[in-house]
Amino acid sequence: AALFPGLVSRAFFGGGPVGARTKGAARLVGIRDFVVGAATVMALKDDSRPENWLSMGALIDLGDSVVMVASPGVSKRGRLFGATVAFSSAVLHLRLARELADAALDAERVALEELATGADDVA
């Protein structure tokens, strides 16, 4: 959206000319999504709870979905397409966040079991 705001705007809001305001809004959304995605990647590399960033992305996408449904002046096709894309992205973000959180809990559980087993071997 940040690089091709006209294309994204036409896909979400329907055909016709795309004004400067619409392009600006599309760029804002694109930059916002880029920042949240970059923070998620950095958290993955640092192993610092990337599921939190994925959850934030899900909330943002859920908000986008509601905005798309409630947007007056946007074609029915545009509202449906935009809401579907945003809602699908929210579901995907939540699923990935849950999987990462479960994996982190499993890793902690294994580490604690190994620590407890090691303590028994020493005694």
Salt bridges, closest charged atoms under 4 A:
ASP33 OD1 - ARG32 NE 3.36
GLU51 OE2 - ARG49 NE 2.43
ASP61 OD2 - HIS93 ND1 3.09
ASP64 OD2 - ARG32 NH2 2.48
GLU99 OE2 - ARG95 NE 3.11
ASP102 OD1 - ARG98 NE 3.25
ASP106 OD1 - ARG109 NH1 2.79
